Amino acid sequence: MATPLARARGLGAGHGGTGHFIKQRATAIAHLALVPFVLYAGAALATGEARTFFASPVHQALSVLAAISIATHMRIGMQVIIEDYIHHETRRWALLALNAFAAYGAAVVAIVSLLALGR
Amino acid sequence: MSIAHRITGAALYFGALAAAAWLAAMASGGDAAALARDAARSLPGQAVLFLATWALFHHMLGGMRHLLWDTGRGYSLPAIEWLARGTLAGGLLLNLLFWAAL
């Protein structure tokens, strides 16, 4: 949805154009369906065994989807917070990078862990 | 209310990092898994989880409010006040219901 002019101008103040707006809404809508599963998983993990819960491929698949969707959503959300409050350019870029690593790194850790638990 | 949406979002961000760490501990087995299990079942752990699920419900209802606004609806002053009250009360109520059902 970026026009040639928008591309040339750097896509607005956040340098991201409409992509983030759409991704945030898309993941939010996905979460409306996934949050009940996440809560169900939380309850099961609290009362039962993690290995039993993650033995099911359906639980594994939904958990992986949740991890990816949540990572995207939380990364964009935190990016907006960083851009709103940090104006020192080097500090901002450092935090934005840390944000991306933390969000996607945590998703990879979670996915690898739950697949290991399910094996 | 919008700052509450931001604050709950930030809290959930760190909650998600903690959840990933918890899963890693469980998958590692041994002492790490025992520590993670005990921490989650401890009283402070349960208190943190209670607040975390509250933040989740509040953030989710707030998010639905934002999605409604995206469609152009709900901008009248009475609507805004009711949506704010609904988010606050609904979040708390859903959390209490969830924990009662556990």
Backbone of each chain as ProteinMPNN parsed JSONL, in Angstrom:
{"seq_chain_A": "MATPLARARGLGAGHGGTGHFIKQRATAIAHLALVPFVLYAGAALATGEARTFFASPVHQALSVLAAISIATHMRIGMQVIIEDYIHHETRRWALLALNAFAAYGAAVVAIVSLLALGR", "coords_chain_A": {"N_chain_A": [[0.818, -1.211, 0.0], [2.132, 1.108, -0.285], [2.709, 4.078, -1.884], [4.65, 5.154, -4.743], [5.647, 7.676, -4.12], [5.404, 7.742, -1.334], [7.207, 5.752, -0.696], [9.549, 6.939, -1.551], [9.65, 9.077, 0.193], [10.021, 7.866, 2.656], [7.9, 6.767, 4.039], [6.374, 8.116, 6.089], [6.178, 9.352, 9.552], [6.777, 7.279, 11.351], [8.263, 5.67, 9.807], [7.23, 3.382, 8.728], [4.869, 3.223, 7.333], [1.656, 1.933, 6.416], [1.877, -0.656, 7.124], [2.472, -1.6, 9.785], [0.181, -0.761, 11.173], [-1.81, -2.339, 10.033], [-0.797, -4.935, 10.566], [-0.854, -4.955, 13.352], [-3.598, -4.794, 13.912], [-4.417, -7.136, 12.601], [-3.061, -9.184, 14.032], [-4.213, -8.677, 16.499], [-6.891, -9.384, 16.067], [-6.543, -12.103, 15.489], [-5.73, -12.846, 18.012], [-8.07, -12.63, 19.489], [-9.25, -15.03, 18.966], [-7.196, -16.73, 19.777], [-6.543, -16.165, 22.47], [-8.442, -17.391, 24.3], [-7.522, -20.06, 23.977], [-4.882, -19.792, 24.918], [-5.367, -19.135, 27.582], [-6.632, -21.464, 28.392], [-4.514, -23.237, 28.033], [-2.764, -22.181, 29.929], [-4.171, -22.723, 32.307], [-4.192, -25.525, 32.189], [-1.441, -26.055, 32.294], [-0.912, -25.086, 34.793], [-2.218, -26.811, 36.511], [-1.639, -29.361, 35.651], [0.642, -31.507, 33.872], [3.329, -30.248, 31.953], [4.489, -31.692, 29.873], [2.509, -33.516, 29.179], [0.488, -31.831, 28.251], [1.705, -30.632, 25.983], [2.126, -32.798, 24.389], [0.184, -33.19, 22.562], [-0.324, -32.674, 19.12], [-2.067, -30.743, 18.151], [-2.254, -28.909, 20.254], [0.404, -28.131, 20.217], [0.595, -26.915, 17.668], [-1.251, -24.764, 17.848], [-0.058, -23.378, 19.922], [2.376, -22.618, 18.771], [1.462, -20.937, 16.734], [0.287, -18.987, 18.34], [2.564, -18.013, 19.661], [4.005, -16.812, 17.554], [2.186, -14.888, 16.614], [1.782, -13.36, 18.937], [4.401, -12.453, 19.391], [4.812, -10.758, 17.175], [2.804, -8.841, 17.59], [3.487, -7.815, 20.14], [5.959, -6.8, 19.647], [5.477, -4.702, 17.804], [3.788, -3.117, 19.373], [5.471, -2.362, 21.55], [7.353, -1.027, 20.084], [6.006, 1.292, 19.304], [5.715, 2.497, 21.801], [8.421, 2.976, 22.465], [9.131, 4.713, 20.369], [7.498, 6.839, 21.0], [8.497, 7.864, 23.402], [11.301, 7.914, 23.549], [13.681, 10.036, 22.338], [16.264, 10.543, 21.803], [18.5, 9.811, 19.348], [20.418, 7.608, 19.008], [19.973, 6.066, 21.303], [17.327, 5.402, 20.847], [17.394, 3.811, 18.496], [18.939, 1.718, 19.499], [17.259, 0.643, 21.487], [15.07, -0.06, 19.912], [16.178, -2.076, 18.384], [16.863, -3.909, 20.405], [14.303, -4.469, 21.298], [13.189, -5.834, 19.063], [14.87, -8.104, 18.992], [14.336, -9.194, 21.528], [11.558, -9.737, 21.428], [11.225, -11.522, 19.18], [13.205, -13.347, 19.784], [12.313, -14.41, 22.23], [10.012, -15.673, 21.301], [11.115, -17.698, 19.696], [12.538, -19.139, 21.657], [10.361, -19.975, 23.226], [8.913, -21.554, 21.371], [10.771, -23.567, 20.622], [11.12, -24.715, 23.135], [8.509, -25.644, 23.831], [8.079, -27.51, 21.838], [10.083, -29.297, 22.441], [9.182, -30.19, 24.917], [6.989, -31.549, 24.067], [7.887, -33.743, 22.787]], "CA_chain_A": [[0.0, 0.0, 0.0], [2.993, 2.288, -0.315], [2.827, 4.688, -3.211], [6.058, 5.476, -5.05], [6.041, 8.885, -3.403], [5.575, 7.366, 0.072], [8.477, 5.022, -0.605], [10.646, 7.899, -1.701], [9.682, 9.943, 1.365], [10.306, 7.121, 3.884], [6.694, 6.205, 4.641], [5.805, 8.78, 7.261], [6.991, 9.614, 10.749], [7.248, 6.043, 11.969], [9.061, 4.992, 8.788], [6.694, 2.053, 8.471], [3.667, 3.269, 6.528], [0.452, 1.316, 6.964], [2.143, -2.071, 7.427], [2.34, -1.899, 11.205], [-1.217, -0.56, 11.553], [-2.553, -3.525, 9.611], [-0.304, -6.116, 11.295], [-1.308, -4.878, 14.748], [-5.016, -5.16, 13.933], [-4.553, -8.543, 12.203], [-2.682, -10.041, 15.164], [-5.211, -8.467, 17.557], [-8.063, -10.204, 15.743], [-6.116, -13.489, 15.702], [-5.664, -13.061, 19.457], [-9.419, -12.842, 20.015], [-9.466, -16.471, 18.886], [-6.121, -17.475, 20.434], [-6.472, -15.934, 23.919], [-9.085, -18.493, 25.036], [-6.626, -21.224, 23.988], [-3.75, -19.489, 25.795], [-5.855, -19.242, 28.961], [-6.846, -22.896, 28.605], [-3.178, -23.806, 28.189], [-2.257, -21.723, 31.224], [-4.848, -23.479, 33.346], [-3.713, -26.913, 32.094], [-0.046, -26.097, 32.752], [-0.897, -24.795, 36.227], [-2.723, -27.934, 37.294], [-1.162, -30.651, 35.159], [2.016, -31.646, 33.433], [3.628, -29.567, 30.695], [4.749, -32.685, 28.823], [1.221, -34.085, 28.75], [-0.223, -30.834, 27.46], [2.355, -30.378, 24.693], [2.213, -34.024, 23.587], [-0.823, -33.094, 21.499], [0.112, -31.813, 18.011], [-2.98, -29.603, 18.031], [-1.789, -27.937, 21.251], [1.679, -27.603, 19.74], [0.35, -26.02, 16.532], [-1.893, -23.535, 18.334], [0.923, -22.658, 20.732], [3.338, -21.994, 17.856], [0.76, -19.808, 16.122], [0.146, -17.963, 19.372], [3.875, -17.418, 19.915], [4.362, -15.948, 16.429], [1.271, -13.75, 16.594], [2.06, -12.524, 20.11], [5.694, -11.798, 19.191], [4.606, -9.667, 16.22], [1.958, -7.832, 18.234], [4.175, -7.146, 21.244], [7.062, -6.038, 19.1], [4.941, -3.463, 17.251], [3.294, -2.315, 20.481], [6.591, -1.779, 22.275], [8.001, -0.08, 19.175], [5.266, 2.546, 19.4], [6.064, 3.097, 23.092], [9.792, 3.477, 22.358], [9.149, 5.872, 19.481], [6.81, 7.96, 21.641], [9.162, 8.431, 24.568], [12.754, 8.047, 23.406], [13.962, 10.854, 21.176], [17.706, 10.515, 21.558], [18.474, 8.895, 18.214], [21.183, 6.372, 19.207], [19.269, 5.293, 22.306], [16.102, 4.885, 20.251], [17.74, 2.698, 17.619], [19.391, 0.592, 20.324], [16.089, 0.032, 22.121], [14.254, -0.685, 18.873], [16.84, -3.331, 18.041], [16.679, -4.79, 21.563], [12.894, -4.855, 21.264], [13.004, -6.869, 18.044], [15.561, -9.326, 19.438], [13.633, -9.762, 22.686], [10.255, -10.268, 21.031], [11.357, -12.701, 18.334], [14.022, -14.308, 20.526], [11.432, -15.079, 23.191], [9.128, -16.567, 20.541], [11.909, -18.88, 19.315], [12.769, -19.902, 22.899], [9.092, -20.604, 23.614], [8.566, -22.589, 20.391], [11.715, -24.676, 20.776], [10.851, -25.352, 24.425], [7.254, -26.4, 23.854], [8.253, -28.674, 20.971], [10.897, -30.249, 23.2], [8.307, -30.759, 25.943], [5.998, -32.405, 23.434], [8.507, -34.855, 22.068]], "C_chain_A": [[0.85, 1.258, 0.0], [3.047, 2.827, -1.74], [4.291, 4.98, -3.48], [6.535, 6.703, -4.286], [6.287, 8.576, -1.925], [6.897, 6.634, 0.266], [9.644, 5.979, -0.656], [10.784, 8.745, -0.443], [9.959, 9.198, 2.657], [9.084, 6.786, 4.704], [6.262, 6.84, 5.956], [6.702, 8.776, 8.482], [7.55, 8.339, 11.371], [8.089, 5.206, 11.034], [8.514, 3.611, 8.437], [5.426, 2.046, 7.648], [2.496, 2.577, 7.21], [0.689, -0.126, 7.409], [1.905, -2.43, 8.877], [0.904, -1.773, 11.677], [-2.011, -1.82, 11.242], [-2.132, -4.756, 10.395], [-0.817, -6.113, 12.726], [-2.769, -5.279, 14.845], [-5.197, -6.637, 13.596], [-4.191, -9.473, 13.353], [-3.686, -9.894, 16.299], [-6.433, -9.34, 17.316], [-7.732, -11.687, 15.91], [-6.125, -13.811, 17.189], [-7.04, -13.266, 20.07], [-9.759, -14.329, 19.997], [-8.44, -17.238, 19.709], [-6.088, -17.317, 21.948], [-7.228, -16.999, 24.718], [-8.208, -19.746, 25.095], [-5.463, -21.004, 24.951], [-4.168, -19.615, 27.261], [-6.086, -20.702, 29.328], [-5.513, -23.594, 28.845], [-2.603, -23.438, 29.546], [-2.85, -22.512, 32.369], [-4.342, -24.923, 33.372], [-2.285, -27.033, 32.627], [0.037, -25.872, 34.249], [-1.274, -26.035, 37.029], [-2.114, -29.274, 36.885], [0.302, -30.635, 34.775], [2.229, -30.991, 32.065], [3.81, -30.573, 29.561], [3.453, -33.28, 28.29], [0.502, -33.11, 27.835], [0.377, -30.692, 26.068], [2.565, -31.643, 23.868], [1.245, -33.967, 22.407], [-0.333, -32.177, 20.384], [-0.797, -30.601, 17.799], [-2.568, -28.512, 19.013], [-0.49, -27.296, 20.8], [1.446, -26.57, 18.635], [-0.243, -24.693, 16.994], [-0.912, -22.703, 19.154], [1.946, -21.954, 19.855], [2.707, -20.777, 17.179], [0.636, -18.653, 17.107], [1.478, -17.251, 19.601], [4.246, -16.429, 18.804], [3.5, -14.69, 16.419], [1.559, -12.789, 17.749], [3.372, -11.776, 19.935], [5.555, -10.588, 18.258], [3.879, -8.513, 16.886], [2.719, -7.08, 19.316], [5.354, -6.319, 20.739], [6.579, -4.693, 18.561], [4.475, -2.538, 18.376], [4.418, -1.621, 21.233], [7.334, -0.77, 21.404], [7.327, 1.285, 19.253], [5.607, 3.265, 20.7], [7.461, 3.721, 23.022], [9.824, 4.741, 21.505], [8.478, 7.083, 20.109], [7.658, 8.64, 22.696], [10.658, 8.646, 24.432], [13.045, 8.858, 22.16], [15.436, 10.962, 20.848], [17.97, 9.422, 20.517], [19.213, 7.578, 18.441], [20.472, 5.451, 20.191], [18.025, 4.643, 21.698], [16.39, 3.694, 19.366], [18.184, 1.478, 18.417], [18.201, -0.131, 20.943], [15.195, -0.658, 21.097], [14.857, -2.027, 18.457], [16.635, -4.351, 19.161], [15.256, -5.332, 21.601], [12.656, -5.996, 20.274], [13.647, -8.185, 18.476], [14.788, -10.002, 20.558], [12.334, -10.434, 22.26], [10.408, -11.559, 20.227], [12.212, -13.773, 18.999], [13.182, -15.102, 21.503], [10.511, -16.059, 22.474], [9.875, -17.843, 20.153], [12.161, -19.76, 20.531], [11.503, -20.662, 23.284], [8.763, -21.771, 22.685], [9.477, -23.805, 20.549], [11.413, -25.446, 22.059], [9.587, -26.192, 24.39], [7.321, -27.62, 22.946], [9.088, -29.742, 21.674], [10.055, -30.937, 24.258], [7.337, -31.769, 25.341], [6.558, -33.668, 22.82], [8.258, -36.197, 22.741]], "O_chain_A": [[0.346, 2.352, 0.256], [3.39, 2.107, -2.678], [5.091, 5.046, -2.547], [7.686, 6.765, -3.854], [7.243, 9.073, -1.329], [7.611, 6.853, 1.244], [10.607, 5.849, 0.1], [11.896, 9.095, -0.047], [10.122, 9.846, 3.691], [9.181, 6.546, 5.907], [5.819, 6.127, 6.856], [7.825, 8.272, 8.456], [8.678, 8.33, 11.863], [8.578, 4.144, 11.42], [9.241, 2.767, 7.912], [4.938, 0.975, 7.289], [2.359, 2.629, 8.432], [-0.193, -0.748, 8.001], [1.236, -3.416, 9.186], [0.445, -2.578, 12.487], [-2.781, -2.307, 12.07], [-2.975, -5.534, 10.84], [-1.177, -7.164, 13.255], [-3.15, -6.019, 15.752], [-6.015, -7.322, 14.209], [-4.909, -10.433, 13.63], [-3.986, -10.868, 16.99], [-6.951, -9.962, 18.243], [-8.555, -12.447, 16.419], [-6.485, -14.919, 17.586], [-7.178, -13.99, 21.056], [-10.455, -14.832, 20.88], [-8.761, -18.28, 20.28], [-5.654, -18.23, 22.651], [-6.707, -17.474, 25.727], [-8.147, -20.418, 26.125], [-5.095, -21.903, 25.706], [-3.416, -20.139, 28.083], [-5.774, -21.127, 30.44], [-5.39, -24.432, 29.738], [-2.023, -24.28, 30.232], [-2.142, -22.925, 33.287], [-4.092, -25.48, 34.442], [-1.956, -27.992, 33.325], [0.936, -26.392, 34.911], [-0.717, -26.281, 38.099], [-2.077, -30.212, 37.681], [1.092, -29.846, 35.293], [1.425, -31.155, 31.148], [3.355, -30.351, 28.44], [3.318, -33.518, 27.09], [-0.026, -33.49, 26.789], [-0.355, -30.638, 25.08], [3.119, -31.58, 22.77], [1.461, -34.615, 21.383], [0.036, -31.033, 20.645], [-0.347, -29.558, 17.324], [-2.532, -27.334, 18.659], [-0.285, -26.093, 20.966], [2.025, -25.485, 18.661], [0.211, -23.626, 16.58], [-0.928, -21.474, 19.091], [2.345, -20.826, 20.147], [3.333, -19.724, 17.064], [0.851, -17.493, 16.755], [1.516, -16.027, 19.721], [4.742, -15.338, 19.082], [3.999, -13.578, 16.243], [1.578, -11.571, 17.57], [3.465, -10.599, 20.285], [6.116, -9.525, 18.524], [4.282, -7.356, 16.766], [2.619, -5.857, 19.412], [5.703, -5.287, 21.313], [7.195, -3.661, 18.825], [4.727, -1.334, 18.345], [4.331, -0.427, 21.521], [7.878, 0.214, 21.905], [8.002, 2.315, 19.265], [5.771, 4.485, 20.717], [7.664, 4.852, 23.463], [10.467, 5.725, 21.87], [8.831, 8.221, 19.801], [7.564, 9.854, 22.879], [11.226, 9.482, 25.135], [12.709, 8.442, 21.051], [15.818, 11.41, 19.766], [17.698, 8.248, 20.766], [18.683, 6.521, 18.099], [20.367, 4.244, 19.976], [17.706, 3.491, 21.991], [15.711, 2.672, 19.464], [17.855, 0.344, 18.066], [18.135, -1.36, 20.929], [14.627, -1.715, 21.374], [14.134, -2.992, 18.208], [16.28, -5.503, 18.91], [15.033, -6.506, 21.898], [12.01, -6.992, 20.599], [13.046, -9.25, 18.342], [14.602, -11.219, 20.553], [12.041, -11.557, 22.672], [9.792, -12.573, 20.555], [11.98, -14.967, 18.806], [13.316, -16.322, 21.599], [10.255, -17.152, 22.977], [9.332, -18.941, 20.268], [12.019, -20.981, 20.458], [11.558, -21.843, 23.626], [8.381, -22.847, 23.145], [9.002, -24.939, 20.603], [11.445, -26.677, 22.074], [9.584, -27.328, 24.864], [6.703, -28.646, 23.232], [8.837, -30.937, 21.524], [10.196, -32.141, 24.476], [6.916, -32.717, 26.003], [5.816, -34.551, 22.388], [8.719, -37.229, 22.251]]}, "seq_chain_B": "MSIAHRITGAALYFGALAAAAWLAAMASGGDAAALARDAARSLPGQAVLFLATWALFHHMLGGMRHLLWDTGRGYSLPAIEWLARGTLAGGLLLNLLFWAAL", "coords_chain_B": {"N_chain_B": [[-7.67, 5.822, 30.179], [-6.641, 4.958, 27.765], [-4.017, 5.077, 28.443], [-3.955, 3.084, 30.274], [-4.342, 0.95, 28.589], [-1.912, 0.995, 27.26], [-0.132, 0.612, 29.41], [-0.946, -1.926, 30.407], [-0.336, -3.356, 28.133], [2.48, -3.079, 28.001], [3.139, -4.377, 30.39], [2.232, -6.952, 29.791], [3.997, -7.538, 27.766], [6.446, -7.95, 29.126], [5.539, -10.017, 30.684], [5.148, -11.962, 28.728], [7.789, -12.444, 27.962], [8.653, -13.564, 30.346], [7.023, -15.833, 30.395], [8.062, -17.275, 28.237], [10.605, -17.781, 29.243], [9.873, -19.385, 31.378], [8.812, -21.628, 30.05], [11.169, -22.511, 28.839], [12.64, -23.214, 31.085], [11.056, -25.305, 32.069], [11.345, -27.12, 29.975], [14.021, -27.642, 30.172], [14.244, -29.238, 32.333], [15.038, -30.997, 35.447], [16.682, -29.096, 37.993], [16.038, -26.511, 37.128], [13.45, -26.765, 36.08], [12.08, -27.562, 38.383], [12.4, -25.294, 39.964], [11.029, -23.399, 38.398], [8.464, -24.477, 38.445], [7.884, -24.42, 41.194], [8.049, -21.657, 41.681], [5.917, -20.664, 40.185], [3.806, -21.77, 41.565], [3.98, -20.69, 44.057], [2.944, -18.284, 46.61], [3.542, -15.484, 46.051], [4.028, -15.89, 43.332], [1.547, -16.756, 42.364], [0.098, -14.457, 42.872], [1.29, -12.672, 41.088], [0.587, -13.956, 38.694], [-2.181, -13.676, 38.83], [-2.439, -10.892, 38.553], [-1.337, -10.709, 36.035], [-3.163, -12.085, 34.362], [-5.322, -10.425, 34.712], [-4.353, -8.076, 33.552], [-4.221, -9.047, 30.965], [-6.96, -9.537, 30.276], [-7.963, -6.94, 30.546], [-6.461, -5.569, 28.643], [-7.254, -6.906, 26.357], [-10.026, -6.312, 26.18], [-9.793, -3.551, 25.954], [-8.477, -3.473, 23.532], [-10.476, -4.449, 21.838], [-12.203, -2.357, 21.996], [-10.68, -0.422, 20.646], [-10.648, -1.58, 18.118], [-13.318, -1.36, 17.51], [-13.53, 1.444, 17.344], [-11.948, 1.769, 15.123], [-13.698, 1.09, 13.106], [-15.165, 3.29, 12.96], [-17.241, 3.589, 14.669], [-18.773, 4.399, 17.89], [-17.904, 6.872, 18.927], [-19.341, 8.843, 20.21], [-19.898, 10.89, 23.11], [-21.314, 9.696, 25.389], [-21.036, 6.981, 24.563], [-18.266, 6.615, 24.62], [-17.771, 6.916, 27.337], [-19.196, 4.728, 28.397], [-17.889, 2.594, 27.154], [-15.393, 2.818, 28.312], [-15.977, 2.323, 31.018], [-16.985, -0.231, 30.723], [-14.736, -1.638, 29.842], [-13.039, -1.476, 32.081], [-14.609, -2.581, 34.21], [-15.365, -4.987, 33.014], [-12.894, -6.244, 32.538], [-11.948, -6.741, 35.125], [-14.042, -8.355, 36.088], [-14.013, -10.576, 34.291], [-11.52, -11.584, 34.952], [-11.861, -12.344, 37.649], [-13.836, -14.293, 37.288], [-12.436, -16.143, 35.723], [-10.384, -17.0, 37.471], [-11.943, -18.046, 39.516], [-13.012, -20.204, 38.219], [-10.833, -21.846, 37.883]], "CA_chain_B": [[-7.998, 4.462, 29.688], [-5.672, 4.578, 26.74], [-2.733, 4.834, 29.098], [-4.088, 1.758, 30.872], [-4.116, 0.01, 27.486], [-0.478, 0.977, 27.024], [0.54, 0.028, 30.575], [-1.198, -3.374, 30.414], [0.422, -3.896, 27.014], [3.876, -3.173, 28.409], [3.215, -5.42, 31.415], [2.083, -8.235, 29.105], [5.249, -7.743, 27.027], [7.406, -8.587, 30.033], [4.923, -11.285, 31.047], [5.42, -12.901, 27.645], [9.197, -12.824, 28.096], [8.723, -14.46, 31.503], [6.384, -17.095, 30.001], [9.033, -17.978, 27.397], [11.65, -18.265, 30.153], [9.266, -20.47, 32.151], [8.768, -22.8, 29.165], [12.542, -22.985, 28.667], [13.007, -23.88, 32.34], [10.343, -26.585, 32.126], [11.933, -28.012, 28.972], [15.376, -28.007, 30.595], [14.132, -30.296, 33.328], [15.926, -30.92, 36.621], [16.533, -28.014, 38.969], [15.38, -25.359, 36.507], [12.023, -27.061, 35.996], [11.546, -27.558, 39.746], [12.363, -23.896, 40.376], [9.945, -22.744, 37.651], [7.192, -25.01, 38.935], [7.667, -23.899, 42.547], [7.832, -20.217, 41.605], [4.561, -20.415, 39.69], [2.814, -22.214, 42.549], [4.142, -19.948, 45.303], [1.946, -17.22, 46.79], [3.873, -14.326, 45.197], [3.872, -16.312, 41.943], [0.118, -16.749, 42.066], [-0.328, -13.053, 42.853], [1.762, -12.124, 39.813], [-0.237, -14.544, 37.635], [-3.501, -13.041, 38.936], [-2.311, -9.566, 37.944], [-1.037, -10.892, 34.609], [-4.394, -12.402, 33.631], [-6.129, -9.208, 34.75], [-3.8, -7.209, 32.503], [-4.599, -9.629, 29.675], [-8.384, -9.268, 30.021], [-8.151, -5.508, 30.378], [-5.852, -5.191, 27.374], [-8.072, -7.479, 25.29], [-11.24, -5.507, 26.061], [-9.36, -2.264, 25.417], [-8.178, -3.689, 22.123], [-11.753, -4.558, 21.128], [-12.663, -0.973, 21.948], [-9.936, 0.24, 19.573], [-11.12, -2.138, 16.854], [-14.627, -0.722, 17.266], [-13.251, 2.797, 16.888], [-11.412, 1.673, 13.758], [-14.816, 1.023, 12.152], [-15.815, 4.587, 12.945], [-18.335, 3.628, 15.626], [-18.471, 4.539, 19.311], [-17.198, 8.107, 19.253], [-20.15, 9.794, 20.967], [-19.392, 11.002, 24.475], [-21.838, 8.6, 26.214], [-20.447, 5.696, 24.143], [-16.883, 6.559, 25.108], [-17.794, 6.683, 28.787], [-19.629, 3.351, 28.65], [-16.835, 1.689, 26.723], [-14.326, 2.876, 29.317], [-16.479, 1.615, 32.205], [-17.091, -1.64, 30.358], [-13.387, -2.215, 29.808], [-12.532, -1.577, 33.446], [-15.41, -3.547, 34.956], [-15.287, -6.266, 32.313], [-11.582, -6.843, 32.762], [-11.922, -7.236, 36.501], [-15.021, -9.432, 36.2], [-13.503, -11.744, 33.573], [-10.402, -12.133, 35.706], [-12.411, -13.037, 38.819], [-14.512, -15.5, 36.792], [-11.41, -17.091, 35.287], [-9.706, -17.576, 38.629], [-12.925, -18.856, 40.243], [-13.215, -21.434, 37.471], [-9.612, -22.658, 37.883]], "C_chain_B": [[-7.016, 4.021, 28.624], [-4.303, 4.343, 27.347], [-2.775, 3.47, 29.796], [-3.845, 0.686, 29.818], [-2.63, -0.138, 27.214], [0.262, 0.286, 28.17], [0.314, -1.49, 30.624], [-0.437, -4.037, 29.27], [1.886, -4.104, 27.372], [4.07, -4.284, 29.446], [3.141, -6.807, 30.77], [3.329, -8.579, 28.296], [6.233, -8.488, 27.913], [6.868, -9.915, 30.547], [5.201, -12.354, 30.001], [6.879, -13.367, 27.687], [9.351, -13.828, 29.247], [8.126, -15.827, 31.165], [7.337, -17.929, 29.148], [10.143, -18.57, 28.272], [11.135, -19.452, 30.963], [9.228, -21.758, 31.331], [10.165, -23.38, 28.982], [12.998, -23.748, 29.908], [12.345, -25.253, 32.432], [10.973, -27.59, 31.176], [13.328, -28.47, 29.379], [15.363, -29.113, 31.625], [14.992, -30.038, 34.551], [15.615, -29.751, 37.54], [15.759, -26.824, 38.395], [13.873, -25.56, 36.471], [11.376, -27.009, 37.374], [11.392, -26.13, 40.25], [11.194, -23.171, 39.712], [8.587, -23.182, 38.183], [6.874, -24.431, 40.312], [7.358, -22.412, 42.535], [6.402, -19.908, 41.185], [3.511, -20.762, 40.725], [2.916, -21.477, 43.879], [3.096, -18.84, 45.398], [2.293, -15.967, 45.979], [3.702, -14.659, 43.711], [2.428, -16.272, 41.506], [-0.42, -15.321, 41.991], [0.059, -12.408, 41.536], [0.907, -12.651, 38.66], [-1.635, -13.938, 37.627], [-3.484, -11.67, 38.264], [-2.081, -9.68, 36.436], [-2.31, -11.204, 33.815], [-5.337, -11.199, 33.636], [-5.674, -8.241, 33.646], [-4.224, -7.72, 31.126], [-6.051, -9.314, 29.329], [-8.621, -7.788, 29.757], [-7.641, -5.062, 29.007], [-6.687, -5.7, 26.198], [-9.359, -6.668, 25.087], [-10.908, -4.123, 25.504], [-9.083, -2.355, 23.927], [-9.45, -3.792, 21.287], [-12.381, -3.184, 20.965], [-11.982, -0.234, 20.786], [-10.376, -0.263, 18.205], [-12.486, -1.547, 16.489], [-14.422, 0.685, 16.721], [-12.691, 2.807, 15.476], [-12.522, 1.629, 12.717], [-15.574, 2.339, 12.09], [-16.95, 4.709, 13.94], [-17.835, 3.978, 17.023], [-17.743, 5.8, 19.712], [-18.046, 9.12, 20.012], [-19.679, 9.797, 22.408], [-19.973, 9.93, 25.411], [-21.203, 7.246, 25.866], [-19.044, 5.547, 24.697], [-16.859, 6.279, 26.595], [-18.186, 5.252, 29.108], [-18.571, 2.338, 28.257], [-15.706, 1.653, 27.749], [-14.739, 2.1, 30.56], [-16.526, 0.118, 31.943], [-15.746, -2.334, 30.361], [-12.879, -2.465, 31.223], [-13.273, -2.664, 34.223], [-15.298, -4.94, 34.352], [-13.988, -6.989, 32.55], [-11.5, -7.488, 34.125], [-12.836, -8.448, 36.656], [-14.522, -10.705, 35.527], [-12.373, -12.408, 34.351], [-10.9, -12.925, 36.915], [-13.09, -14.338, 38.403], [-13.498, -16.565, 36.398], [-10.76, -17.772, 36.477], [-10.661, -18.406, 39.488], [-13.095, -20.21, 39.569], [-12.013, -22.37, 37.538], [-9.651, -23.783, 38.914]], "O_chain_B": [[-6.607, 2.86, 28.581], [-3.521, 3.531, 26.854], [-1.757, 2.786, 29.897], [-3.233, -0.346, 30.092], [-2.138, -1.239, 26.967], [1.165, -0.519, 27.942], [1.253, -2.252, 30.853], [0.053, -5.156, 29.419], [2.465, -5.154, 27.092], [5.042, -5.036, 29.387], [3.88, -7.717, 31.143], [3.683, -9.749, 28.15], [6.787, -9.515, 27.522], [7.638, -10.836, 30.818], [5.458, -13.51, 30.337], [7.166, -14.544, 27.472], [10.083, -14.812, 29.133], [8.648, -16.857, 31.589], [7.415, -19.147, 29.312], [10.566, -19.708, 28.071], [11.869, -20.41, 31.206], [9.56, -22.834, 31.827], [10.334, -24.599, 28.969], [13.652, -24.786, 29.808], [12.977, -26.236, 32.819], [11.122, -28.764, 31.513], [13.772, -29.549, 28.986], [16.343, -29.841, 31.78], [15.604, -28.977, 34.674], [14.457, -29.451, 37.828], [14.937, -26.213, 39.078], [13.108, -24.649, 36.789], [10.272, -26.486, 37.532], [10.391, -25.787, 40.88], [10.46, -22.427, 40.364], [7.679, -22.368, 38.35], [5.748, -24.005, 40.573], [6.503, -21.949, 43.289], [5.754, -19.021, 41.74], [2.45, -20.139, 40.773], [2.043, -21.618, 44.736], [2.446, -18.497, 44.41], [1.427, -15.434, 45.286], [3.281, -13.809, 42.927], [2.115, -15.809, 40.41], [-1.276, -15.01, 41.164], [-0.734, -11.685, 40.932], [0.542, -11.897, 37.758], [-2.213, -13.71, 36.564], [-4.391, -11.326, 37.507], [-2.565, -8.856, 35.659], [-2.518, -10.66, 32.73], [-6.068, -10.98, 32.67], [-6.486, -7.673, 32.915], [-4.545, -6.934, 30.234], [-6.344, -8.875, 28.217], [-9.381, -7.422, 28.861], [-8.291, -4.287, 28.306], [-6.816, -5.024, 25.177], [-9.736, -6.373, 23.953], [-11.649, -3.585, 24.681], [-9.405, -1.448, 23.161], [-9.504, -3.288, 20.165], [-13.002, -2.88, 19.947], [-12.636, 0.49, 20.036], [-10.47, 0.508, 17.25], [-12.77, -1.272, 15.323], [-15.066, 1.076, 15.747], [-12.931, 3.746, 14.716], [-12.333, 2.07, 11.584], [-16.497, 2.503, 11.291], [-17.563, 5.769, 14.066], [-16.644, 3.873, 17.314], [-17.038, 5.816, 20.721], [-17.53, 10.159, 20.424], [-19.118, 8.807, 22.879], [-19.218, 9.308, 26.159], [-20.874, 6.461, 26.755], [-18.672, 4.481, 25.186], [-16.033, 5.501, 27.073], [-17.59, 4.624, 29.984], [-18.375, 1.337, 28.946], [-15.134, 0.597, 28.023], [-13.958, 1.315, 31.097], [-16.168, -0.694, 32.796], [-15.62, -3.469, 30.819], [-12.354, -3.536, 31.523], [-12.657, -3.55, 34.816], [-15.156, -5.935, 35.062], [-13.971, -8.205, 32.741], [-11.046, -8.623, 34.271], [-12.46, -9.444, 37.273], [-14.593, -11.787, 36.109], [-12.277, -13.634, 34.404], [-10.429, -14.032, 37.178], [-12.946, -15.362, 39.071], [-13.676, -17.745, 36.7], [-10.605, -18.993, 36.486], [-10.234, -19.37, 40.124], [-13.295, -21.228, 40.231], [-12.151, -23.565, 37.278], [-8.694, -24.549, 39.029]]}, "name": "protein", "num_of_chains": 2, "seq": "MATPLARARGLGAGHGGTGHFIKQRATAIAHLALVPFVLYAGAALATGEARTFFASPVHQALSVLAAISIATHMRIGMQVIIEDYIHHETRRWALLALNAFAAYGAAVVAIVSLLALGRMSIAHRITGAALYFGALAAAAWLAAMASGGDAAALARDAARSLPGQAVLFLATWALFHHMLGGMRHLLWDTGRGYSLPAIEWLARGTLAGGLLLNLLFWAAL"}
